[in-house]
Amino acid sequence: MKGPEGKHAWTARVGEKGQIVIPKEAREIFGIKPGDTLLLLGDESKGLAIVKGSMFSALLEKVLSSNGSDSENGS
């Protein structure tokens, strides 16, 4: 289903083994290939988010490499 520019929605059915199939269009848009690692983030009140592992890794590296954060300087 196509929404506003850059926004998308799809449905996926959960199989007996708890597996889902990511729709082809979603895999193409987000560059998801067989063997890729996906990170599932969960909030019991808000639901699940699925993030491509490489995107999360890049964000984590950026956060960990930044200097002068409040937690480091005691502010």
PDB file of N, CA, C and O in Angstrom:
ATOM      1  N   MET A   1       0.851  -1.172   0.000  1.00  0.00           N
ATOM      2  CA  MET A   1       0.000   0.000   0.000  1.00  0.00           C
ATOM      3  C   MET A   1       0.895   1.232   0.000  1.00  0.00           C
ATOM      4  O   MET A   1       1.837   1.312   0.789  1.00  0.00           O
ATOM      5  N   LYS A   2       0.617   2.180  -0.865  1.00  0.00           N
ATOM      6  CA  LYS A   2       1.419   3.397  -0.997  1.00  0.00           C
ATOM      7  C   LYS A   2       0.761   4.539  -0.237  1.00  0.00           C
ATOM      8  O   LYS A   2      -0.438   4.776  -0.383  1.00  0.00           O
ATOM      9  N   GLY A   3       1.537   5.242   0.571  1.00  0.00           N
ATOM     10  CA  GLY A   3       1.042   6.384   1.322  1.00  0.00           C
ATOM     11  C   GLY A   3       1.692   7.655   0.812  1.00  0.00           C
ATOM     12  O   GLY A   3       2.064   7.733  -0.359  1.00  0.00           O
ATOM     13  N   PRO A   4       1.835   8.659   1.679  1.00  0.00           N
ATOM     14  CA  PRO A   4       2.531   9.890   1.296  1.00  0.00           C
ATOM     15  C   PRO A   4       3.954   9.584   0.835  1.00  0.00           C
ATOM     16  O   PRO A   4       4.496   8.521   1.137  1.00  0.00           O
ATOM     17  N   GLU A   5       4.542  10.505   0.115  1.00  0.00           N
ATOM     18  CA  GLU A   5       5.887  10.327  -0.436  1.00  0.00           C
ATOM     19  C   GLU A   5       6.851   9.785   0.621  1.00  0.00           C
ATOM     20  O   GLU A   5       7.015  10.377   1.688  1.00  0.00           O
ATOM     21  N   GLY A   6       7.479   8.667   0.312  1.00  0.00           N
ATOM     22  CA  GLY A   6       8.458   8.055   1.212  1.00  0.00           C
ATOM     23  C   GLY A   6       7.864   7.224   2.333  1.00  0.00           C
ATOM     24  O   GLY A   6       8.607   6.649   3.129  1.00  0.00           O
ATOM     25  N   LYS A   7       6.556   7.149   2.414  1.00  0.00           N
ATOM     26  CA  LYS A   7       5.883   6.377   3.465  1.00  0.00           C
ATOM     27  C   LYS A   7       5.191   5.177   2.824  1.00  0.00           C
ATOM     28  O   LYS A   7       4.585   5.299   1.759  1.00  0.00           O
ATOM     29  N   HIS A   8       5.281   4.027   3.470  1.00  0.00           N
ATOM     30  CA  HIS A   8       4.729   2.795   2.925  1.00  0.00           C
ATOM     31  C   HIS A   8       4.100   1.971   4.034  1.00  0.00           C
ATOM     32  O   HIS A   8       4.407   2.160   5.211  1.00  0.00           O
ATOM     33  N   ALA A   9       3.231   1.070   3.658  1.00  0.00           N
ATOM     34  CA  ALA A   9       2.657   0.115   4.613  1.00  0.00           C
ATOM     35  C   ALA A   9       2.420  -1.194   3.884  1.00  0.00           C
ATOM     36  O   ALA A   9       1.987  -1.200   2.732  1.00  0.00           O
ATOM     37  N   TRP A  10       2.698  -2.291   4.546  1.00  0.00           N
ATOM     38  CA  TRP A  10       2.464  -3.618   4.006  1.00  0.00           C
ATOM     39  C   TRP A  10       1.887  -4.491   5.095  1.00  0.00           C
ATOM     40  O   TRP A  10       1.910  -4.129   6.271  1.00  0.00           O
ATOM     41  N   THR A  11       1.375  -5.625   4.712  1.00  0.00           N
ATOM     42  CA  THR A  11       0.951  -6.616   5.699  1.00  0.00           C
ATOM     43  C   THR A  11       1.778  -7.875   5.494  1.00  0.00           C
ATOM     44  O   THR A  11       2.278  -8.130   4.398  1.00  0.00           O
ATOM     45  N   ALA A  12       1.918  -8.655   6.549  1.00  0.00           N
ATOM     46  CA  ALA A  12       2.617  -9.934   6.479  1.00  0.00           C
ATOM     47  C   ALA A  12       1.905 -10.891   7.421  1.00  0.00           C
ATOM     48  O   ALA A  12       1.515 -10.514   8.526  1.00  0.00           O
ATOM     49  N   ARG A  13       1.741 -12.115   6.984  1.00  0.00           N
ATOM     50  CA  ARG A  13       1.093 -13.130   7.804  1.00  0.00           C
ATOM     51  C   ARG A  13       2.175 -13.938   8.528  1.00  0.00           C
ATOM     52  O   ARG A  13       3.206 -14.274   7.945  1.00  0.00           O
ATOM     53  N   VAL A  14       1.929 -14.238   9.784  1.00  0.00           N
ATOM     54  CA  VAL A  14       2.870 -15.028  10.576  1.00  0.00           C
ATOM     55  C   VAL A  14       2.549 -16.504  10.372  1.00  0.00           C
ATOM     56  O   VAL A  14       1.410 -16.931  10.559  1.00  0.00           O
ATOM     57  N   GLY A  15       3.564 -17.284   9.986  1.00  0.00           N
ATOM     58  CA  GLY A  15       3.398 -18.713   9.774  1.00  0.00           C
ATOM     59  C   GLY A  15       3.440 -19.490  11.082  1.00  0.00           C
ATOM     60  O   GLY A  15       3.657 -18.922  12.153  1.00  0.00           O
ATOM     61  N   GLU A  16       3.231 -20.789  10.978  1.00  0.00           N
ATOM     62  CA  GLU A  16       3.203 -21.658  12.165  1.00  0.00           C
ATOM     63  C   GLU A  16       4.496 -21.626  12.959  1.00  0.00           C
ATOM     64  O   GLU A  16       4.477 -21.826  14.174  1.00  0.00           O
ATOM     65  N   LYS A  17       5.623 -21.379  12.294  1.00  0.00           N
ATOM     66  CA  LYS A  17       6.922 -21.341  12.973  1.00  0.00           C
ATOM     67  C   LYS A  17       7.296 -19.929  13.416  1.00  0.00           C
ATOM     68  O   LYS A  17       8.431 -19.690  13.827  1.00  0.00           O
ATOM     69  N   GLY A  18       6.347 -18.989  13.336  1.00  0.00           N
ATOM     70  CA  GLY A  18       6.615 -17.615  13.750  1.00  0.00           C
ATOM     71  C   GLY A  18       7.346 -16.792  12.713  1.00  0.00           C
ATOM     72  O   GLY A  18       7.817 -15.696  13.018  1.00  0.00           O
ATOM     73  N   GLN A  19       7.452 -17.292  11.499  1.00  0.00           N
ATOM     74  CA  GLN A  19       8.176 -16.593  10.444  1.00  0.00           C
ATOM     75  C   GLN A  19       7.231 -15.668   9.676  1.00  0.00           C
ATOM     76  O   GLN A  19       6.042 -15.949   9.528  1.00  0.00           O
ATOM     77  N   ILE A  20       7.795 -14.552   9.190  1.00  0.00           N
ATOM     78  CA  ILE A  20       7.045 -13.677   8.303  1.00  0.00           C
ATOM     79  C   ILE A  20       7.825 -13.538   7.002  1.00  0.00           C
ATOM     80  O   ILE A  20       9.042 -13.721   6.971  1.00  0.00           O
ATOM     81  N   VAL A  21       7.114 -13.213   5.936  1.00  0.00           N
ATOM     82  CA  VAL A  21       7.753 -12.934   4.656  1.00  0.00           C
ATOM     83  C   VAL A  21       7.664 -11.439   4.433  1.00  0.00           C
ATOM     84  O   VAL A  21       6.573 -10.869   4.448  1.00  0.00           O
ATOM     85  N   ILE A  22       8.809 -10.798   4.225  1.00  0.00           N
ATOM     86  CA  ILE A  22       8.828  -9.371   3.942  1.00  0.00           C
ATOM     87  C   ILE A  22       8.442  -9.208   2.474  1.00  0.00           C
ATOM     88  O   ILE A  22       9.071  -9.812   1.605  1.00  0.00           O
ATOM     89  N   PRO A  23       7.421  -8.406   2.182  1.00  0.00           N
ATOM     90  CA  PRO A  23       6.970  -8.245   0.800  1.00  0.00           C
ATOM     91  C   PRO A  23       8.097  -7.802  -0.136  1.00  0.00           C
ATOM     92  O   PRO A  23       8.979  -7.039   0.257  1.00  0.00           O
ATOM     93  N   LYS A  24       8.054  -8.289  -1.369  1.00  0.00           N
ATOM     94  CA  LYS A  24       9.100  -8.018  -2.357  1.00  0.00           C
ATOM     95  C   LYS A  24       9.350  -6.525  -2.518  1.00  0.00           C
ATOM     96  O   LYS A  24      10.502  -6.092  -2.543  1.00  0.00           O
ATOM     97  N   GLU A  25       8.290  -5.734  -2.627  1.00  0.00           N
ATOM     98  CA  GLU A  25       8.456  -4.290  -2.805  1.00  0.00           C
ATOM     99  C   GLU A  25       9.229  -3.676  -1.631  1.00  0.00           C
ATOM    100  O   GLU A  25      10.077  -2.807  -1.836  1.00  0.00           O
ATOM    101  N   ALA A  26       8.944  -4.119  -0.417  1.00  0.00           N
ATOM    102  CA  ALA A  26       9.651  -3.617   0.758  1.00  0.00           C
ATOM    103  C   ALA A  26      11.125  -4.012   0.709  1.00  0.00           C
ATOM    104  O   ALA A  26      12.000  -3.198   1.003  1.00  0.00           O
ATOM    105  N   ARG A  27      11.396  -5.267   0.336  1.00  0.00           N
ATOM    106  CA  ARG A  27      12.797  -5.717   0.233  1.00  0.00           C
ATOM    107  C   ARG A  27      13.557  -4.894  -0.792  1.00  0.00           C
ATOM    108  O   ARG A  27      14.713  -4.534  -0.569  1.00  0.00           O
ATOM    109  N   GLU A  28      12.914  -4.593  -1.919  1.00  0.00           N
ATOM    110  CA  GLU A  28      13.568  -3.810  -2.971  1.00  0.00           C
ATOM    111  C   GLU A  28      13.826  -2.376  -2.518  1.00  0.00           C
ATOM    112  O   GLU A  28      14.926  -1.858  -2.710  1.00  0.00           O
ATOM    113  N   ILE A  29      12.832  -1.736  -1.924  1.00  0.00           N
ATOM    114  CA  ILE A  29      12.975  -0.343  -1.477  1.00  0.00           C
ATOM    115  C   ILE A  29      14.085  -0.214  -0.446  1.00  0.00           C
ATOM    116  O   ILE A  29      14.869   0.733  -0.496  1.00  0.00           O
ATOM    117  N   PHE A  30      14.159  -1.158   0.489  1.00  0.00           N
ATOM    118  CA  PHE A  30      15.111  -1.051   1.594  1.00  0.00           C
ATOM    119  C   PHE A  30      16.382  -1.866   1.379  1.00  0.00           C
ATOM    120  O   PHE A  30      17.221  -1.947   2.276  1.00  0.00           O
ATOM    121  N   GLY A  31      16.534  -2.465   0.208  1.00  0.00           N
ATOM    122  CA  GLY A  31      17.767  -3.182  -0.122  1.00  0.00           C
ATOM    123  C   GLY A  31      18.024  -4.389   0.756  1.00  0.00           C
ATOM    124  O   GLY A  31      19.172  -4.676   1.094  1.00  0.00           O
ATOM    125  N   ILE A  32      16.976  -5.095   1.130  1.00  0.00           N
ATOM    126  CA  ILE A  32      17.114  -6.274   1.981  1.00  0.00           C
ATOM    127  C   ILE A  32      17.355  -7.496   1.100  1.00  0.00           C
ATOM    128  O   ILE A  32      16.564  -7.813   0.212  1.00  0.00           O
ATOM    129  N   LYS A  33      18.462  -8.168   1.368  1.00  0.00           N
ATOM    130  CA  LYS A  33      18.873  -9.331   0.577  1.00  0.00           C
ATOM    131  C   LYS A  33      18.908 -10.574   1.462  1.00  0.00           C
ATOM    132  O   LYS A  33      19.012 -10.459   2.684  1.00  0.00           O
ATOM    133  N   PRO A  34      18.821 -11.769   0.857  1.00  0.00           N
ATOM    134  CA  PRO A  34      18.948 -12.999   1.653  1.00  0.00           C
ATOM    135  C   PRO A  34      20.249 -12.983   2.449  1.00  0.00           C
ATOM    136  O   PRO A  34      21.301 -12.623   1.922  1.00  0.00           O
ATOM    137  N   GLY A  35      20.173 -13.369   3.703  1.00  0.00           N
ATOM    138  CA  GLY A  35      21.345 -13.395   4.572  1.00  0.00           C
ATOM    139  C   GLY A  35      21.545 -12.118   5.370  1.00  0.00           C
ATOM    140  O   GLY A  35      22.351 -12.103   6.301  1.00  0.00           O
ATOM    141  N   ASP A  36      20.827 -11.030   5.030  1.00  0.00           N
ATOM    142  CA  ASP A  36      20.942  -9.793   5.805  1.00  0.00           C
ATOM    143  C   ASP A  36      20.429 -10.024   7.221  1.00  0.00           C
ATOM    144  O   ASP A  36      19.557 -10.861   7.454  1.00  0.00           O
ATOM    145  N   THR A  37      20.980  -9.275   8.149  1.00  0.00           N
ATOM    146  CA  THR A  37      20.522  -9.314   9.534  1.00  0.00           C
ATOM    147  C   THR A  37      19.574  -8.152   9.757  1.00  0.00           C
ATOM    148  O   THR A  37      19.868  -7.016   9.385  1.00  0.00           O
ATOM    149  N   LEU A  38      18.432  -8.444  10.368  1.00  0.00           N
ATOM    150  CA  LEU A  38      17.467  -7.416  10.712  1.00  0.00           C
ATOM    151  C   LEU A  38      17.357  -7.329  12.223  1.00  0.00           C
ATOM    152  O   LEU A  38      17.385  -8.350  12.911  1.00  0.00           O
ATOM    153  N   LEU A  39      17.234  -6.128  12.738  1.00  0.00           N
ATOM    154  CA  LEU A  39      17.080  -5.898  14.162  1.00  0.00           C
ATOM    155  C   LEU A  39      15.604  -5.625  14.429  1.00  0.00           C
ATOM    156  O   LEU A  39      15.000  -4.773  13.778  1.00  0.00           O
ATOM    157  N   LEU A  40      15.026  -6.342  15.380  1.00  0.00           N
ATOM    158  CA  LEU A  40      13.646  -6.111  15.775  1.00  0.00           C
ATOM    159  C   LEU A  40      13.652  -5.380  17.105  1.00  0.00           C
ATOM    160  O   LEU A  40      14.187  -5.875  18.096  1.00  0.00           O
ATOM    161  N   LEU A  41      13.053  -4.198  17.118  1.00  0.00           N
ATOM    162  CA  LEU A  41      12.954  -3.390  18.322  1.00  0.00           C
ATOM    163  C   LEU A  41      11.526  -3.472  18.808  1.00  0.00           C
ATOM    164  O   LEU A  41      10.599  -3.334  18.010  1.00  0.00           O
ATOM    165  N   GLY A  42      11.321  -3.692  20.096  1.00  0.00           N
ATOM    166  CA  GLY A  42       9.972  -3.841  20.616  1.00  0.00           C
ATOM    167  C   GLY A  42       9.676  -2.915  21.772  1.00  0.00           C
ATOM    168  O   GLY A  42      10.504  -2.716  22.661  1.00  0.00           O
ATOM    169  N   ASP A  43       8.490  -2.354  21.748  1.00  0.00           N
ATOM    170  CA  ASP A  43       7.959  -1.554  22.842  1.00  0.00           C
ATOM    171  C   ASP A  43       6.579  -2.133  23.111  1.00  0.00           C
ATOM    172  O   ASP A  43       5.715  -2.101  22.234  1.00  0.00           O
ATOM    173  N   GLU A  44       6.361  -2.656  24.300  1.00  0.00           N
ATOM    174  CA  GLU A  44       5.109  -3.357  24.595  1.00  0.00           C
ATOM    175  C   GLU A  44       3.876  -2.484  24.402  1.00  0.00           C
ATOM    176  O   GLU A  44       2.793  -3.010  24.147  1.00  0.00           O
ATOM    177  N   SER A  45       4.008  -1.178  24.516  1.00  0.00           N
ATOM    178  CA  SER A  45       2.839  -0.320  24.328  1.00  0.00           C
ATOM    179  C   SER A  45       2.728   0.234  22.907  1.00  0.00           C
ATOM    180  O   SER A  45       1.650   0.668  22.501  1.00  0.00           O
ATOM    181  N   LYS A  46       3.828   0.226  22.145  1.00  0.00           N
ATOM    182  CA  LYS A  46       3.805   0.815  20.807  1.00  0.00           C
ATOM    183  C   LYS A  46       3.959  -0.190  19.682  1.00  0.00           C
ATOM    184  O   LYS A  46       3.550   0.097  18.556  1.00  0.00           O
ATOM    185  N   GLY A  47       4.537  -1.366  19.943  1.00  0.00           N
ATOM    186  CA  GLY A  47       4.674  -2.382  18.915  1.00  0.00           C
ATOM    187  C   GLY A  47       6.109  -2.661  18.518  1.00  0.00           C
ATOM    188  O   GLY A  47       7.047  -2.381  19.264  1.00  0.00           O
ATOM    189  N   LEU A  48       6.260  -3.226  17.311  1.00  0.00           N
ATOM    190  CA  LEU A  48       7.562  -3.640  16.796  1.00  0.00           C
ATOM    191  C   LEU A  48       8.037  -2.733  15.677  1.00  0.00           C
ATOM    192  O   LEU A  48       7.234  -2.175  14.929  1.00  0.00           O
ATOM    193  N   ALA A  49       9.345  -2.594  15.571  1.00  0.00           N
ATOM    194  CA  ALA A  49       9.967  -1.927  14.433  1.00  0.00           C
ATOM    195  C   ALA A  49      11.062  -2.857  13.931  1.00  0.00           C
ATOM    196  O   ALA A  49      11.766  -3.485  14.722  1.00  0.00           O
ATOM    197  N   ILE A  50      11.199  -2.940  12.630  1.00  0.00           N
ATOM    198  CA  ILE A  50      12.233  -3.777  12.022  1.00  0.00           C
ATOM    199  C   ILE A  50      13.226  -2.849  11.327  1.00  0.00           C
ATOM    200  O   ILE A  50      12.842  -2.039  10.484  1.00  0.00           O
ATOM    201  N   VAL A  51      14.501  -2.970  11.684  1.00  0.00           N
ATOM    202  CA  VAL A  51      15.552  -2.120  11.143  1.00  0.00           C
ATOM    203  C   VAL A  51      16.612  -3.002  10.509  1.00  0.00           C
ATOM    204  O   VAL A  51      17.011  -4.010  11.091  1.00  0.00           O
ATOM    205  N   LYS A  52      17.069  -2.634   9.327  1.00  0.00           N
ATOM    206  CA  LYS A  52      18.149  -3.379   8.694  1.00  0.00           C
ATOM    207  C   LYS A  52      19.395  -3.250   9.569  1.00  0.00           C
ATOM    208  O   LYS A  52      19.766  -2.144   9.963  1.00  0.00           O
ATOM    209  N   GLY A  53      20.026  -4.356   9.866  1.00  0.00           N
ATOM    210  CA  GLY A  53      21.162  -4.381  10.779  1.00  0.00           C
ATOM    211  C   GLY A  53      22.252  -3.398  10.438  1.00  0.00           C
ATOM    212  O   GLY A  53      22.815  -2.774  11.337  1.00  0.00           O
ATOM    213  N   SER A  54      22.571  -3.239   9.157  1.00  0.00           N
ATOM    214  CA  SER A  54      23.648  -2.333   8.757  1.00  0.00           C
ATOM    215  C   SER A  54      23.297  -0.882   9.072  1.00  0.00           C
ATOM    216  O   SER A  54      24.185  -0.091   9.388  1.00  0.00           O
ATOM    217  N   MET A  55      22.019  -0.521   8.991  1.00  0.00           N
ATOM    218  CA  MET A  55      21.603   0.847   9.312  1.00  0.00           C
ATOM    219  C   MET A  55      21.773   1.099  10.806  1.00  0.00           C
ATOM    220  O   MET A  55      22.233   2.168  11.207  1.00  0.00           O
ATOM    221  N   PHE A  56      21.406   0.127  11.625  1.00  0.00           N
ATOM    222  CA  PHE A  56      21.552   0.263  13.065  1.00  0.00           C
ATOM    223  C   PHE A  56      23.019   0.316  13.450  1.00  0.00           C
ATOM    224  O   PHE A  56      23.407   1.098  14.318  1.00  0.00           O
ATOM    225  N   SER A  57      23.835  -0.509  12.813  1.00  0.00           N
ATOM    226  CA  SER A  57      25.272  -0.524  13.109  1.00  0.00           C
ATOM    227  C   SER A  57      25.904   0.831  12.828  1.00  0.00           C
ATOM    228  O   SER A  57      26.725   1.305  13.613  1.00  0.00           O
ATOM    229  N   ALA A  58      25.529   1.460  11.711  1.00  0.00           N
ATOM    230  CA  ALA A  58      26.083   2.772  11.365  1.00  0.00           C
ATOM    231  C   ALA A  58      25.670   3.814  12.392  1.00  0.00           C
ATOM    232  O   ALA A  58      26.487   4.648  12.784  1.00  0.00           O
ATOM    233  N   LEU A  59      24.419   3.785  12.836  1.00  0.00           N
ATOM    234  CA  LEU A  59      23.949   4.721  13.853  1.00  0.00           C
ATOM    235  C   LEU A  59      24.677   4.494  15.172  1.00  0.00           C
ATOM    236  O   LEU A  59      25.100   5.448  15.825  1.00  0.00           O
ATOM    237  N   LEU A  60      24.821   3.243  15.557  1.00  0.00           N
ATOM    238  CA  LEU A  60      25.503   2.915  16.805  1.00  0.00           C
ATOM    239  C   LEU A  60      26.957   3.392  16.772  1.00  0.00           C
ATOM    240  O   LEU A  60      27.449   3.941  17.758  1.00  0.00           O
ATOM    241  N   GLU A  61      27.642   3.188  15.653  1.00  0.00           N
ATOM    242  CA  GLU A  61      29.022   3.653  15.530  1.00  0.00           C
ATOM    243  C   GLU A  61      29.099   5.169  15.685  1.00  0.00           C
ATOM    244  O   GLU A  61      30.003   5.682  16.344  1.00  0.00           O
ATOM    245  N   LYS A  62      28.154   5.888  15.080  1.00  0.00           N
ATOM    246  CA  LYS A  62      28.141   7.344  15.165  1.00  0.00           C
ATOM    247  C   LYS A  62      27.935   7.800  16.609  1.00  0.00           C
ATOM    248  O   LYS A  62      28.613   8.710  17.086  1.00  0.00           O
ATOM    249  N   VAL A  63      26.995   7.158  17.292  1.00  0.00           N
ATOM    250  CA  VAL A  63      26.714   7.516  18.679  1.00  0.00           C
ATOM    251  C   VAL A  63      27.923   7.233  19.563  1.00  0.00           C
ATOM    252  O   VAL A  63      28.303   8.066  20.385  1.00  0.00           O
ATOM    253  N   LEU A  64      28.521   6.066  19.395  1.00  0.00           N
ATOM    254  CA  LEU A  64      29.650   5.688  20.243  1.00  0.00           C
ATOM    255  C   LEU A  64      30.907   6.494  19.955  1.00  0.00           C
ATOM    256  O   LEU A  64      31.762   6.632  20.830  1.00  0.00           O
ATOM    257  N   SER A  65      31.035   7.025  18.756  1.00  0.00           N
ATOM    258  CA  SER A  65      32.239   7.776  18.428  1.00  0.00           C
ATOM    259  C   SER A  65      32.108   9.262  18.742  1.00  0.00           C
ATOM    260  O   SER A  65      33.100   9.986  18.661  1.00  0.00           O
ATOM    261  N   SER A  66      30.911   9.741  19.101  1.00  0.00           N
ATOM    262  CA  SER A  66      30.732  11.171  19.405  1.00  0.00           C
ATOM    263  C   SER A  66      31.368  11.506  20.743  1.00  0.00           C
ATOM    264  O   SER A  66      31.324  10.703  21.675  1.00  0.00           O
ATOM    265  N   ASN A  67      31.952  12.680  20.839  1.00  0.00           N
ATOM    266  CA  ASN A  67      32.620  13.133  22.059  1.00  0.00           C
ATOM    267  C   ASN A  67      31.755  14.172  22.759  1.00  0.00           C
ATOM    268  O   ASN A  67      30.963  14.864  22.119  1.00  0.00           O
ATOM    269  N   GLY A  68      31.911  14.278  24.079  1.00  0.00           N
ATOM    270  CA  GLY A  68      31.283  15.347  24.820  1.00  0.00           C
ATOM    271  C   GLY A  68      29.809  15.144  25.109  1.00  0.00           C
ATOM    272  O   GLY A  68      29.092  16.128  25.292  1.00  0.00           O
ATOM    273  N   SER A  69      29.330  13.921  25.157  1.00  0.00           N
ATOM    274  CA  SER A  69      27.923  13.712  25.478  1.00  0.00           C
ATOM    275  C   SER A  69      27.682  14.006  26.943  1.00  0.00           C
ATOM    276  O   SER A  69      28.616  13.965  27.744  1.00  0.00           O
ATOM    277  N   ASP A  70      26.444  14.302  27.307  1.00  0.00           N
ATOM    278  CA  ASP A  70      26.098  14.641  28.679  1.00  0.00           C
ATOM    279  C   ASP A  70      26.484  13.547  29.651  1.00  0.00           C
ATOM    280  O   ASP A  70      26.937  13.845  30.756  1.00  0.00           O
ATOM    281  N   SER A  71      26.318  12.284  29.274  1.00  0.00           N
ATOM    282  CA  SER A  71      26.629  11.193  30.191  1.00  0.00           C
ATOM    283  C   SER A  71      28.121  11.072  30.452  1.00  0.00           C
ATOM    284  O   SER A  71      28.527  10.560  31.495  1.00  0.00           O
ATOM    285  N   GLU A  72      28.950  11.541  29.509  1.00  0.00           N
ATOM    286  CA  GLU A  72      30.374  11.447  29.694  1.00  0.00           C
ATOM    287  C   GLU A  72      30.927  12.579  30.556  1.00  0.00           C
ATOM    288  O   GLU A  72      31.892  12.376  31.293  1.00  0.00           O
ATOM    289  N   ASN A  73      30.321  13.781  30.473  1.00  0.00           N
ATOM    290  CA  ASN A  73      30.884  14.890  31.212  1.00  0.00           C
ATOM    291  C   ASN A  73      30.134  15.204  32.498  1.00  0.00           C
ATOM    292  O   ASN A  73      30.423  16.202  33.159  1.00  0.00           O
ATOM    293  N   GLY A  74      29.170  14.356  32.857  1.00  0.00           N
ATOM    294  CA  GLY A  74      28.475  14.482  34.118  1.00  0.00           C
ATOM    295  C   GLY A  74      27.396  15.537  34.164  1.00  0.00           C
ATOM    296  O   GLY A  74      26.876  15.823  35.242  1.00  0.00           O
ATOM    297  N   SER A  75      27.033  16.132  33.030  1.00  0.00           N
ATOM    298  CA  SER A  75      26.003  17.184  33.016  1.00  0.00           C
ATOM    299  C   SER A  75      24.621  16.611  33.132  1.00  0.00           C
ATOM    300  O   SER A  75      23.642  17.358  33.136  1.00  0.00           O
TER     301      SER A  75
END
